[in-house]
Amino acid sequence: MQPASPTRAKLLLRDQAAALGERCRAEGRRIVSTNGCFDLLHVGHVRFLQTARAAGDLLVVGLNTDASVRRLKGEGRPLTPEAERAEILAALECVDHVVLFDEDTPAQLLAELKPDLHVKGSDYTEAACPEAAVVRQYGGDVRFLPLTPDRSTTRTLERLAASRERTNP
């Protein structure tokens, strides 16, 4: 039997995330969280996650399940299955833990984890971030971080489609 890889050890179940939150709060550690689909990981994601991690003692990434991504993004998405997306995120040094969630928003996960800080990209506003109310309700903070210009999975897919149209009219 092979020992668990460091990457796999970063993948948490929901109840493990709640226990992690309790333990870290008791130790006085600052928990930062973020969430997303992370369908095609790109430099914008990496820079965002590095900035988020620098804001605390550990970064927990809530990752939408395949079913959740399909509801949010439509049929044909995600392009990468949830287990692979989770493993890729967990392989990043700046990511301490990854937790899958099946809901359309991470509100319930955040109510269980209770991070000190929840971060979203600057393409969101407080009004467009339903989980912000949950975080503020228990005394956490919400911050909107700048994004890398012209870097998003949707833009990448649009460029790929345009490229295909030019080469296969």
Secondary structure as UniProt FT lines:
FT   HELIX           6..9
FT   STRAND          11..12
FT   HELIX           14..26
FT   TURN            27..28
FT   STRAND          31..36
FT   HELIX           43..53
FT   TURN            54..55
FT   STRAND          58..64
FT   HELIX           66..73
FT   TURN            75..76
FT   HELIX           82..91
FT   TURN            93..94
FT   STRAND          97..101
FT   HELIX           107..113
FT   STRAND          117..121
FT   TURN            122..123
FT   TURN            127..128
FT   HELIX           131..137
FT   TURN            138..139
FT   STRAND          141..145
FT   TURN            149..150
FT   HELIX           153..167
//
